[in-house]
């Protein structure tokens, strides 16, 4: 069966021919193929102004990103068999890298599955459908996951704010089996209990795994401050690797309760304290009290969610990094991260350097990183390289 066509305006196909997968609403020739003729999630064939097929995908006339290309093959049929093939390919990569089944199994566009994120926790999967097109395919996705992974259960966490941009409702449901309320994640030598239905994102942040490992050489006998700690992924591993004392700071009572349990489960409760409160306010209080730390971890949620929020968010990153450096002791180590794809890697480095200059402190960048290989980067879509992190050493006063 032939698909309805979305025709692009002249010269609007260059980015797609370079491999990008998004078509913005102002790139569509709405005289030839009006977006209003489609309903969210309709499968479509995408053509250049000259009629060249650029691929097949799905459309959402209510979204700024009006079309997402799923395959460059003009004959592709996007259904269960197609999804099974893509998921087999994604799984093969993860099984090649990881010895234990704890990873991001599907990472949207980077795995050829725009609008789908799946995290694996042993035999439990947590999926998020962030676009109307992938929501339309939900039954096929669950059946494909069942065929490829054979999980005991699949929880759908469709409560991410980005769904509102697609005109989609927010909900959480069990799509297969009976997902547990919490799950244990194994990372390195530590184990972490996390809530699946009410925790952040899908429950755990697999993307920061390499940066948590990156920090470990600096924590022996250290006094560590873990800001936006969630359930203690950075700080508890620091304690398990020899930190004398770790302070976890988060605005969520629930997250800190899990963090205290995780500290006990890993035998480091005596070395871990939690502080509930706004990170900016806590940093002001710590500085006023003369507190100093050997290692400070800055891992905030995205402070720039939309391009129009860029200046305000950039200011927040600047204030945050300056406040973190202000409580970092001499020869201390700062790990500063950002998951805002609007904030470029070079800009984050400049934010940290300028914060040090304002405090009349010298710094050295010792290391840098991003997400792990279970979050592959699509070469034509810089948004998939959203996570960046720098390890900086604080030097003496300038």
N, C-alpha and C positions, 0 to 999 in steps of 0.2 A: 504494500500500500504506500503510495507516494505521500510525502509529508507536505503540509502547507509551507509556504516560503516566506522568509523574512529577507527583504532586499535592503542592502546598505546604500547610503548616499555615495556619490563619486568620491574616490580617494579615501574612503573610510575603512578600507580593508587592509591597509599596510600593517597595522599592529597585529591583526589576526594572522596575516601571512607570516609574521615573525614568530607566531606560536602562542600569542595571548588567547585567552578563552572567553573574554568578556566583551559584550557589545552594549554600549551605553545608548540610552534612549535617543539622544540627539544625533546618533550615527545612523539611525534607521531612516530609510526613505518612506515616510509615513503616507506619502501620496500614492506610491505604488503598493505598499503593503502596510496599511494602517495597523498600529499596535492595538487599537481598540477592537479589532476584529478577533482578538485572541483572549482566552481566559488564562489565569495564572497556572503555569505548569504544562501548558500545551507543548507537545513535541513539534519541532520545526526544523526546516532545512534553511541554512544561512547561505545567502549568495551575495557576491559583490555586485556593484552597479552594472557590471558587464555580464552578469549571469553566471559567473564562475562559482562553483560550489565550494564553500569554505568549511563545511562540516555540518553535523546535525547536533541539536541540543534541545533546550527548552526555553520558553519565553515567560516573562512576567511583565505585563504592561504597566503594573503598579509600581515597579521598582526602577531606580535610576540605572541599575545594571539590568537591562531589559532582556538580554539573551545570554545564556551561558552555553558554550560549546562543550559537548561531552565527547565527541569523536570527530576526527577529521575525515573519517571514512564516510562518504556520502550514502553508503548502503547499510550502515550500522543500524541495528534495531535495538533501541535502548530498553531492555527488559531484563528478566531474571537471568537468562543465559549470558547476556552481556555483563551484568553485574557479577556473576560468578567468576567469569574470566578475569575481570579487573581485581576482584578480591583475592583470587588465587595468586595473582602477580604481586599484590601488596603483601600478602602473607608470606610468600617465598622470601621477600626481602627482609622482613622482620625475623623470620626463623634463621636466616643466614647470619644475622647480627647478634641476636639475643639467645641465651641458653634457657631462659625462663620466660614463660608467656605473660610478660607484663610490659606493655608498650602501646603506643598509638598504632592501631592496625590500619586505619584509613585516614588520610589527611587531605580531604577535599580535592582541589584542583591538582595538587602535586601528585596525587595518585589516580588522576583521571576520573575523579568522582566528585565534581563540584557540588557543594551543598551538603556533603556527608562527612561527618567525623565519627570515628569509632575507636574507643579505647578498650583495651583488653586487660582484664584482671583475672588471670587464670582461665577458668571455664565460664566466667561471667563477662558479658560485653555491655558497654554503655554507649549508646548511639545518639547523635544529635543530627537533626535534619534542619538545615538553616535556610533552605530555599523552597519556593513553591514547587519547582520541578522535581526536586528530590522527595519532597513530601508526597507528591503524587505517586512516587515509586516506592513508598514505604513498605507495602506488602511484599513487593519483589525483593527489596533490600533485606528484609528480615528472613525471607525464604533463602536468599543467597547466602547470608551469614550462617544460617543453620546448615546449609549444605557444605560450606567451605570450612567452617570452624567446629561445628557440632557443639555449640555452647550449651551449658545447662540452663542458662537464662539470658535474656536481653532486656535491658532497661532503656527506654527512650527518654532522654532528658531534653525535651523540646521546650525549655524554659529560658533559653538565651535571649538577650535583648535584641539581637540582630534579626530575629524572626519578625519583629514588628515592622522592619523596613520592607519586608516581603508581604506584609498584610496577613501574617499567619498568627494563629492563637498560641498562647503559652500553655503547656501542659507537660505532665510527667506520667508515663504509663509503663506497665510491664507488657512487652510485646511478645515475649516467649518465656515460658516457665515462670518461676517465682523468684525474682532477683532478691538477694539479701539486702537488709537495711544498711549493712556495712560490710566492708571487704578488707582484707589485709594485703597490702602491697609489699613486695620484697624488692629492696633496692640495696645493692652492695651487701654489707653485713647486717643491715637494719631491716626491721619490719615496721610497717605503719598501718594502723587501722584508720580507715576513712569512711565517711558517710556517702553513700551513692546517690540517694534521692534528694538530699538537701544540702550537700556540700557544694563547694565552688566547682564550676565547670562540670566535668564528669566525675569529680571526686578527688582527683590527683593531678599534679602538673608534671607529666612525663617530659615535657619540653626542657625543664631545667635540670634534668638528670646529669648531663655532662658538666654543667656549671657547679652542681653540688659536689661532684667528684673533683673538679678543678680547684675547689677551695680547700680541700683536705690537707694539703701539705703545709698550710699556714696556721693550723688550729691547735697544735700541740701546746699544752700549758697556757693557752690563751684565754682571755676574757672576751667573750663573743656576744655581740648584739645582733639579733636577727629581727629585722623590721618587716612588717607584713608577713609574719611567720607562717600563717595558716596553721597546719597541724604539725609543723616542726621539721619539714623536710631538710632544710639547711642546718638548723641549729642542733637537732638531735643527732644528726650524723657527725657534726663537729664534736659534740660531747662524747660520742662513741669512739672518736678518733683522738681523744686525749685533751680536749679543751677543759680547763679547770672549772669554768663557770659560763653558762649560756643564759642570756635573757631573751625570751621570745615576746614580741610585741605584736598585738593584733587587735582589731576592733570587734572581732567576733568572739563572744563567750563560748559558743559551740566549738569553734575551731581550737580555742585554747584548752577546752576540756579534753578534746581528742589529743592535743599536744601533750598534756600532762599524762594521759594514759599511755601514749606512745613512749614518752620518756621512761615511765615505769616498766613497760614491756621490754625495753632495750637496756634496762639496768643502769640508767643514767639519771634517775629522778633526783638524786642528791646534787647533781651538777646543773640542774635546769630550773629556772624560775620563769613565770609568765607574768606579763603586764597587760591588762586590758585597757585599751584606750585609743584615741586618735594618735597616729604615729607622729604627726607634726607637734602636737601638744606634749607628748611623752618626750620627744627629743628636746624641746625647750626646757622641760623640767630636769632632765638628765644633765643638760649643759649647766643650768643654774646651780645644780647640786655639785658640780665639779666632777661628775662621773666621766671616766675615760675607759675605752675599750681597745683591745689589741686587734680585733677583727670586727668590722661592721658590714652587715649584709643589707643591701637596699634592693628589694624585689617587689615593687608596687604593682597593683593592677594597672591596666592601660590608663594613663592620665590624659591621653589624647585619643579619644574614641572616634571623633569626626574631624575632617579637615578644618571646619570652621572653628573648632576648639583649639587649634594649634597654638596660638600665642598664649592662651591661658594655661594650657597643659605644659608648654615649654617652661613657663614661669614656675609651675609647680615642681617640675623636675629640678630646676635650678635651686629652688629653696630647699627641697628635700636633700639633695646631694651636699649642699653647703652645711645644712644642719647635721647631717651624718658625719661629715668630715670634722665638724666642730667637736664631736665627742670621741673622735679617733685619736688614740695616743701616738706618741712619737714612734716612728718605725712601724706603724700599724698598717693593716691591710683592709682596703675597701673593695667589696664586690658590689658593683652598681649595674643593675639590669633594667631593661625596658622591654615590654611586650607590645608597645604602641608601634604599629607598622608605619605610622605617619612620621615617627621620629627616626631619622636616619642614623646609622651607626656612627658616622663622623660627628654628627651633632651631639650624640650622647657623650662621646669622648671629649668634645669641647665643653659641654656642660660641667663635667667632672673637673677638667683642667681649670676652667674659669672659677669654679667654686673654691678650688685650692688657692688660686691667686687672690681672691677676695679675702681669704683668711690668712694670706701671706704665708702659705705653706707650699713646700715643694712636693711634687708627686712624680712617680715613675709608673708607667703602664707596664705591668709584668706579664699579662696574659689577656686574651680575649676569646669569646666564644659565642655560640648561638644555640639553637635547639639541636637535639640529637638526630641521628640518622633515621629515626622513625618519624621525623618531621621533614621529609625531603623538600628541597627547594625547586620550584618550577622555574626554569631559566628565563622565561618570558614574563613571569609574574612576581615582581619584587615583594608584593604583600606576603608571599609565603616565607620570606626571610624576615619575619616580623620580630623575632627575639634576638636581642643582642646583650652582651654582658662584658664588662671590663673588670679586671683585677688590677688595682692600683696600690702602690706602696707610698705611704706618707713619709716625707722626708722632714728634715728640720726646718725651722722658720727661715724664710727667704732672707 
